Amino acid sequence: MNGLYEQFRIAVHAIWHRRWLALAVAWGICVLGWLMVALIPNAYEADARVYVQMQSLLPDKIGITAVERQRDIDRVRQTLASSVNLEKVVRGTDLGAQAAGSGDVAGMVEALRQNITVTAQQDNLFQIKAKVSANGLSDAANAKLARDVVQKLIDIFVEENLRGDRAETSQTIRFLDQQLTSRERALRDAEAKRIAFETKFMGGLPGTGSIEQRMETARSELVQLEQTLASAQGALAGINGQVASTPASISTPGMAPVAVGGAAGRIAALEGQLSDAAARGWTDQHPDVIATKNQIARLRSQAAAEPMGGGGAYSSPNPMFATLRAMQAEKQATVSALAGRKAQLEGEMRLFAEKQAAEPGVAAEQTRLSGDYQVLKQQYDKLAADREDVKLRSDVATKTDSIQFRVIDPPSVPHVPVAPNRPLLLTAVLIAALGAGVGAAFAQSRLRTTFTTARQLEAASGLPVIGSVTRGWTAPEKEAHRKRLTWFAGGAGGLAACWALLMAVEFVRRGMMA
């Protein structure tokens, strides 16, 4: 322990013996270090907090989920520090006035990217920070510039979120319009080909769709027509029987001479029916015509046996017979219409069968045309639905307050620089300078071999030291030594005074900024 203490005393004595070297080194390092600290520009940091409130009713109704809107907000937050946005910040603030060209702008953009942070503190609450340190601006200008940068970032953040994917939406709508126009032309051409084909080959066949579907529809209609026609013919036959058994007139006794009635009147009525049948185009082989003629033949034999006149009665029209004749005419018209439709349908089916036999590829061509038309129609309908969906989503995102922004903490001009920490740097330079001075003095003492104590000389030489002579001081030497101590104290005190003065200046500047 005594040895360590002895070594410490020897080192302190060596340093004190070379104190002027230590003081000179300390002064040199302090001057250089404090000058470098003074040249470091102050960096000011401004921040703001923005709250994003999302509307949940209308967007959810049209399929814009909260997850999609949150993803859009996160995308804008992550790309807020992109080169394009930071270039807007540079050109929209006082930084743009310092840029002489595109190279300067690129350098400022890169510097801003390293000093801007956008943090999501909690749900829909974002903090934007920007640190600015421009060499050509004063502290007040740098502080104001930090506030302006944060405000510009807020404006871009809000604008990008409000605008959303407006450019992408416009581009998508233009693309869909172009595709719809193209598909519409192709759809019209396909429809024209399909209509021309159906007109040429399928004529008036009922139904829609392929040839097989239309033929099946025609067969079904023909079966229904035959059933309906058979029912109508049965009803007409029943009416004809009632008409045949009903007299056209009735006799009233005790009056004037009778007119022609009974069988003769029915014969006249049946002959009228034959005239109507001939007008409709019925031939003598038609069942109704044959039945009517048979009735007329039977009634002629009855008419021959009836008296031509009488003395005590006369005939008057039978109202029941007139009603039955009206019903008979209606049934005959129904039967005629059904028979005509049946003949028309059979003719069309026979004609189409002939065309199909003459051209076997008709069915394949019709299938191809129908398939092309259906594909184009589905594509057109889907594109039209997609376009309307995109327009609706865009209108909801841009024309309503689906996303609202509130600046909770607006950016303000910072009063205290965040960097550099000048008091700490000034103190660190002073401590480093003192350490360097002491180190230089100690290093010089080690380079020059001297012995401070007799014991040190004895240990180094290996010989016994008989004694040592203490230096004697004369009065002039003591005065000179005192003066040198005074000068040394002044030099050391001046170093401390300079440090204190610089610290005072720094705090005064901060007070003036505040």
C-alpha positions in Angstrom: 0.0 0.0 0.0 2.9 2.4 0.8 4.4 1.5 -2.5 1.3 2.5 -4.4 1.0 5.7 -2.5 4.7 6.5 -3.2 4.1 5.9 -6.9 1.1 8.2 -6.9 3.1 10.9 -5.2 5.8 10.5 -7.8 3.3 10.7 -10.7 1.6 13.8 -9.2 5.0 15.5 -8.7 6.0 14.7 -12.3 2.8 16.2 -13.6 3.0 19.2 -11.4 6.6 19.7 -12.5 5.3 19.9 -16.1 2.1 21.8 -15.3 2.7 24.4 -18.0 2.6 21.7 -20.7 -0.6 20.3 -19.3 -2.2 23.8 -19.2 -1.1 24.5 -22.8 -2.5 21.2 -24.1 -5.8 21.8 -22.2 -6.1 25.3 -23.6 -5.5 24.1 -27.1 -8.0 21.2 -26.9 -10.6 23.4 -25.3 -10.3 26.1 -27.9 -10.6 23.6 -30.8 -13.3 21.6 -29.1 -15.4 24.6 -28.1 -15.1 26.0 -31.6 -16.4 22.8 -33.1 -19.3 22.6 -30.7 -20.1 26.2 -31.5 -20.2 25.4 -35.2 -22.7 22.5 -34.7 -26.1 23.9 -35.7 -29.0 23.6 -33.3 -31.6 21.0 -34.2 -35.2 21.7 -33.3 -37.9 19.1 -33.1 -41.7 19.7 -33.5 -44.4 17.2 -33.1 -48.2 16.8 -33.4 -50.8 14.2 -32.8 -53.6 13.4 -35.2 -56.7 11.4 -34.4 -58.5 9.5 -37.2 -62.2 8.8 -36.7 -63.8 6.4 -39.2 -67.5 6.3 -40.0 -68.9 2.8 -39.7 -72.4 2.9 -41.0 -72.4 3.9 -44.7 -69.1 2.3 -45.8 -70.0 -1.0 -44.2 -73.3 -1.0 -46.0 -71.5 -1.0 -49.4 -68.8 -3.4 -48.4 -66.0 -1.1 -47.4 -64.9 -2.8 -44.1 -63.1 -1.1 -41.3 -60.1 -3.4 -41.9 -59.8 -2.0 -45.5 -60.0 1.6 -44.3 -57.4 0.9 -41.5 -55.2 -0.7 -44.1 -55.4 2.4 -46.3 -54.5 4.6 -43.4 -51.6 2.4 -42.5 -50.4 2.5 -46.1 -50.5 6.3 -46.1 -48.7 6.5 -42.7 -45.9 4.2 -43.9 -45.5 6.0 -47.2 -45.7 9.5 -45.6 -41.8 9.6 -45.6 -41.6 8.7 -49.2 -39.4 10.7 -51.6 -42.4 12.1 -53.4 -44.1 13.4 -50.2 -40.8 14.7 -48.7 -40.1 16.6 -51.9 -43.5 18.2 -51.5 -42.4 19.2 -48.0 -39.1 20.7 -49.2 -40.8 22.7 -51.9 -43.6 23.8 -49.6 -41.4 25.2 -46.9 -38.4 27.5 -46.5 -36.1 24.5 -47.4 -37.0 25.0 -51.0 -35.5 28.5 -51.0 -32.1 27.0 -50.0 -32.1 24.4 -52.8 -30.1 25.5 -55.8 -31.0 22.5 -57.9 -32.4 19.0 -58.0 -29.3 17.7 -56.2 -29.8 19.9 -53.2 -33.5 18.9 -53.1 -32.5 15.2 -53.1 -30.0 15.8 -50.3 -32.7 17.6 -48.2 -35.1 14.9 -48.9 -32.7 12.3 -47.6 -31.9 14.4 -44.5 -35.6 14.8 -43.8 -36.2 11.0 -44.2 -33.8 10.3 -41.4 -35.3 12.9 -39.1 -39.0 12.2 -39.5 -41.0 9.6 -37.6 -44.7 8.7 -37.8 -45.8 6.5 -34.8 -49.1 4.9 -34.1 -49.5 5.5 -30.4 -52.8 3.7 -30.1 -56.0 3.0 -32.1 -56.3 5.7 -34.7 -54.0 8.1 -32.9 -50.8 9.0 -34.7 -47.8 11.1 -33.7 -45.7 13.0 -36.3 -42.3 14.2 -35.4 -39.8 16.2 -37.4 -36.3 17.3 -36.5 -34.7 20.2 -38.5 -31.2 21.5 -38.5 -30.4 23.7 -41.5 -26.9 25.3 -41.6 -27.9 28.4 -43.3 -30.7 29.4 -41.0 -30.8 31.0 -37.5 -32.2 29.2 -34.5 -35.5 31.0 -34.7 -35.8 30.1 -38.4 -34.9 26.4 -37.7 -37.5 26.3 -34.9 -40.2 27.8 -37.2 -39.1 25.4 -40.0 -39.6 22.4 -37.8 -43.1 23.5 -37.1 -43.8 24.1 -40.8 -42.4 20.7 -41.7 -44.8 18.9 -39.3 -47.7 21.0 -40.5 -47.0 20.1 -44.1 -46.7 16.5 -43.2 -50.2 16.7 -41.5 -51.6 18.3 -44.6 -50.2 15.5 -46.8 -51.4 12.9 -44.4 -54.9 14.2 -44.4 -54.9 14.9 -48.1 -53.7 11.4 -49.0 -56.2 9.7 -46.8 -59.1 11.9 -48.0 -58.1 11.4 -51.5 -57.6 7.8 -50.9 -57.1 5.9 -54.1 -58.8 8.6 -56.2 -56.2 8.4 -59.0 -56.3 4.6 -59.0 -60.1 4.7 -59.0 -60.2 7.1 -62.0 -57.8 5.0 -63.9 -59.9 1.9 -63.0 -63.1 3.6 -64.2 -61.5 4.7 -67.4 -60.3 1.1 -68.0 -63.7 -0.3 -67.3 -65.4 2.2 -69.6 -63.0 1.2 -72.4 -63.6 -2.4 -71.8 -67.4 -1.9 -71.7 -67.3 0.0 -75.0 -65.4 -2.8 -76.6 -67.6 -5.5 -75.1 -70.7 -3.6 -76.1 -69.7 -3.5 -79.8 -68.8 -7.2 -79.7 -72.1 -7.9 -77.9 -74.1 -6.1 -80.6 -72.3 -8.0 -83.4 -73.0 -11.3 -81.6 -76.6 -10.4 -81.1 -77.1 -9.4 -84.7 -75.6 -12.7 -85.9 -77.7 -14.6 -83.5 -80.9 -12.8 -84.6 -80.1 -13.2 -88.2 -79.5 -16.9 -87.7 -82.7 -17.5 -85.8 -84.7 -15.5 -88.4 -83.2 -17.6 -91.2 -83.4 -21.1 -89.7 -85.8 -21.1 -86.8 -88.5 -18.7 -88.1 -91.5 -18.5 -85.8 -90.6 -21.5 -83.6 -91.8 -20.7 -80.0 -89.5 -20.4 -77.0 -85.9 -19.2 -76.7 -82.5 -20.8 -76.5 -81.0 -23.6 -78.7 -82.6 -25.5 -81.5 -83.3 -28.5 -79.3 -85.0 -26.2 -76.7 -87.1 -24.5 -79.3 -88.1 -27.8 -81.0 -89.1 -29.2 -77.6 -91.1 -26.1 -76.8 -92.9 -26.4 -80.2 -93.7 -30.1 -79.6 -95.1 -29.3 -76.1 -97.2 -26.5 -77.6 -98.4 -28.9 -80.4 -99.4 -31.5 -77.9 -101.4 -28.9 -75.9 -103.0 -27.6 -79.1 -104.1 -31.1 -80.0 -105.7 -31.6 -76.6 -107.3 -28.2 -76.6 -108.6 -28.7 -80.2 -110.1 -32.1 -79.4 -111.9 -30.6 -76.4 -113.1 -27.7 -78.6 -114.3 -30.1 -81.3 -116.2 -32.1 -78.7 -117.9 -29.0 -77.4 -118.8 -27.9 -80.9 -120.3 -31.3 -81.7 -122.4 -31.1 -78.6 -123.6 -27.7 -79.5 -124.4 -28.9 -83.1 -126.5 -31.7 -81.6 -128.4 -29.3 -79.5 -129.0 -27.0 -82.4 -130.2 -29.9 -84.5 -132.7 -31.0 -81.9 -134.0 -27.5 -81.2 -136.7 -26.0 -83.5 -136.0 -22.7 -85.0 -139.6 -21.6 -84.4 -142.5 -22.5 -82.2 -146.3 -22.8 -83.3 -149.1 -20.8 -81.6 -152.6 -22.3 -82.1 -155.9 -20.5 -82.9 -154.3 -17.7 -84.9 -153.7 -17.0 -88.6 -152.3 -19.4 -91.1 -149.0 -20.9 -90.1 -145.7 -20.1 -91.7 -143.0 -22.5 -92.7 -141.5 -24.0 -89.5 -140.2 -27.2 -88.0 -138.0 -29.3 -90.2 -138.0 -26.7 -93.0 -136.6 -24.0 -90.6 -133.9 -26.3 -89.3 -132.9 -27.3 -92.9 -132.5 -23.6 -93.7 -130.3 -23.1 -90.6 -128.1 -26.1 -91.4 -127.7 -24.9 -95.0 -126.4 -21.6 -93.5 -123.9 -23.6 -91.5 -122.7 -25.3 -94.6 -122.2 -21.9 -96.2 -120.1 -20.8 -93.2 -118.0 -23.9 -93.4 -117.4 -23.4 -97.1 -116.3 -19.8 -96.3 -113.8 -21.1 -93.8 -112.3 -23.5 -96.4 -113.7 -26.8 -95.0 -114.0 -29.5 -97.6 -116.8 -32.1 -98.0 -114.7 -34.6 -96.2 -114.6 -32.5 -93.0 -116.5 -34.4 -90.2 -118.6 -31.4 -89.3 -119.7 -30.9 -92.9 -120.6 -34.6 -93.3 -122.6 -34.5 -90.0 -124.5 -31.4 -91.2 -125.3 -32.9 -94.5 -126.6 -36.1 -92.9 -128.9 -33.9 -90.7 -130.2 -32.0 -93.7 -131.0 -35.4 -95.4 -133.0 -36.6 -92.4 -134.8 -33.3 -92.1 -135.9 -33.2 -95.7 -137.9 -36.4 -95.2 -139.6 -34.9 -92.2 -140.2 -31.6 -94.1 -142.0 -33.5 -96.8 -144.5 -35.0 -94.4 -145.3 -31.6 -92.7 -148.3 -29.6 -94.0 -147.4 -26.5 -96.0 -150.0 -24.4 -94.3 -152.7 -24.5 -91.6 -155.8 -22.8 -90.6 -155.6 -22.6 -86.9 -151.9 -21.8 -85.9 -148.8 -19.8 -86.9 -145.0 -20.1 -86.1 -142.8 -17.6 -84.2 -138.9 -17.5 -83.7 -137.5 -19.8 -80.9 -135.2 -17.7 -78.6 -133.4 -20.8 -77.4 -132.5 -21.7 -81.0 -130.9 -18.2 -81.5 -128.8 -18.6 -78.3 -127.6 -22.0 -79.4 -126.6 -20.6 -82.8 -124.5 -17.9 -81.1 -122.8 -20.5 -79.0 -122.3 -22.6 -82.0 -120.6 -19.8 -83.9 -118.3 -19.1 -81.0 -117.2 -22.7 -80.7 -116.7 -22.9 -84.4 -114.4 -19.8 -84.3 -112.4 -21.4 -81.4 -112.0 -24.7 -83.3 -110.9 -22.8 -86.4 -108.3 -20.7 -84.6 -106.8 -23.8 -82.9 -106.8 -25.7 -86.1 -105.0 -22.8 -87.9 -102.3 -22.5 -85.2 -101.8 -26.3 -85.3 -101.4 -26.3 -89.0 -99.0 -23.3 -88.8 -96.9 -24.9 -86.1 -96.7 -28.2 -88.0 -95.7 -26.4 -91.1 -92.9 -24.5 -89.3 -91.6 -27.6 -87.7 -91.7 -29.5 -91.0 -89.9 -26.6 -92.7 -87.2 -26.4 -90.1 -86.7 -30.2 -90.2 -86.2 -29.8 -93.9 -83.6 -27.0 -93.4 -81.9 -29.0 -90.7 -81.7 -32.0 -93.0 -80.3 -29.9 -95.8 -77.7 -28.2 -93.6 -76.5 -30.6 -90.8 -74.3 -27.9 -89.2 -77.1 -25.6 -88.3 -77.4 -26.9 -84.7 -73.6 -26.6 -84.1 -73.6 -23.1 -85.6 -76.6 -22.1 -83.4 -74.8 -23.5 -80.3 -71.7 -21.6 -81.1 -73.5 -18.3 -81.7 -75.5 -18.7 -78.5 -72.4 -19.6 -76.5 -70.5 -16.6 -77.8 -73.4 -14.3 -77.0 -73.8 -15.6 -73.5 -70.1 -15.3 -72.7 -70.0 -11.7 -74.0 -73.3 -10.9 -72.1 -71.9 -12.3 -68.8 -68.6 -10.3 -69.3 -70.5 -7.1 -70.1 -72.8 -7.5 -67.1 -69.9 -8.2 -64.7 -67.9 -5.2 -66.0 -70.9 -3.0 -65.7 -71.5 -4.1 -62.1 -67.8 -3.7 -61.2 -67.8 -0.2 -62.7 -70.9 0.8 -60.6 -69.3 -0.7 -57.5 -66.1 1.2 -58.0 -68.0 4.5 -58.6 -70.1 3.9 -55.5 -67.0 3.1 -53.3 -65.2 6.1 -54.7 -68.2 8.4 -54.0 -68.5 7.1 -50.5 -64.8 7.6 -49.8 -64.6 11.1 -51.4 -68.0 12.7 -51.1 -68.9 11.8 -47.6 -67.1 12.2 -44.3 -66.2 8.5 -44.1 -62.9 9.4 -42.4 -62.6 12.5 -40.1 -59.3 13.9 -38.9 -58.8 15.9 -35.7 -55.5 17.4 -34.8 -55.3 16.7 -31.0 -51.9 18.5 -30.5 -51.1 21.0 -33.3 -47.5 21.6 -34.1 -45.9 24.6 -32.3 -42.5 26.4 -32.6 -40.1 24.6 -30.3 -38.1 26.8 -27.9 -35.3 24.5 -26.8 -33.2 22.6 -29.3 -33.1 18.9 -28.9 -29.6 18.6 -30.3 -26.8 19.1 -29.7 -26.7 19.1 -25.9 -24.2 22.0 -25.8 -23.8 22.2 -22.0 -22.9 18.6 -21.9 -20.6 18.9 -24.9 -18.8 22.0 -23.5 -18.3 20.2 -20.2 -17.1 17.1 -22.0 -14.6 19.1 -24.0 -13.2 20.7 -20.8 -12.9 17.3 -19.1 -11.3 15.8 -22.1 -8.8 18.7 -22.4 -7.8 18.5 -18.7 -7.3 14.8 -19.1 -5.3 15.3 -22.3 -3.1 17.9 -20.5 -2.4 15.6 -17.5 -1.7 12.8 -19.9 0.7 14.8 -21.9 2.6 15.9 -18.8 2.8 12.4 -17.5 3.9 11.0 -20.9 6.7 13.6 -21.0 7.8 12.6 -17.5 8.1 9.0 -18.6 10.1 9.9 -21.7 12.7 11.9 -19.8 14.4 9.7 -17.1 14.5 11.6 -13.9 14.4 10.5 -10.3 12.1 12.3 -7.9 13.2 10.6 -4.7 16.4 8.9 -3.4 14.7 5.6 -3.0 13.6 5.7 -6.7 17.3 6.3 -7.6 18.5 3.6 -5.4 16.0 1.1 -6.9 17.0 2.1 -10.4 20.8 1.9 -9.9 21.0 -0.9 -7.4 23.5 1.1 -5.4 22.9 2.6 -2.0 22.2 6.3 -1.9 24.2 7.9 1.0 22.0 11.0 1.1 20.2 13.8 -0.8 20.6 17.5 -0.8 17.5 19.6 -0.6 17.3 22.6 -2.9 17.5 25.9 -1.3 15.5 28.9 -2.5 16.8 32.4 -2.5 14.5 35.4 -2.1 14.5 36.3 -5.9 13.8 32.6 -6.8 10.9 32.5 -4.4 9.5 35.6 -5.9 9.8 34.3 -9.4 8.3 31.0 -8.3 5.4 32.8 -6.7 4.8 34.7 -9.9 4.8 31.6 -12.0 2.3 30.0 -9.7 0.1 33.1 -10.0 0.3 33.0 -13.8 -0.5 29.3 -13.8 -3.5 29.9 -11.5 -4.6 32.6 -13.9 -4.3 30.3 -16.9 -6.2 27.6 -15.2 -8.8 30.0 -13.8 -9.2 31.6 -17.3 -9.9 28.1 -18.7 -12.6 27.6 -16.1 -13.9 31.2 -16.7 -14.2 30.5 -20.4 -16.2 27.4 -19.8 -18.5 29.2 -17.4 -18.9 32.1 -19.9 -19.9 29.7 -22.7 -22.3 27.9 -20.4 -23.9 31.2 -19.5 -24.2 32.3 -23.1 -25.9 29.0 -24.0 -28.5 29.3 -21.3 -29.1 33.0 -22.2 -29.7 31.9 -25.8 -32.2 29.3 -24.7 -33.9 31.8 -22.5 -34.2 34.3 -25.4 -35.7 31.5 -27.6 -38.3 30.7 -24.9 
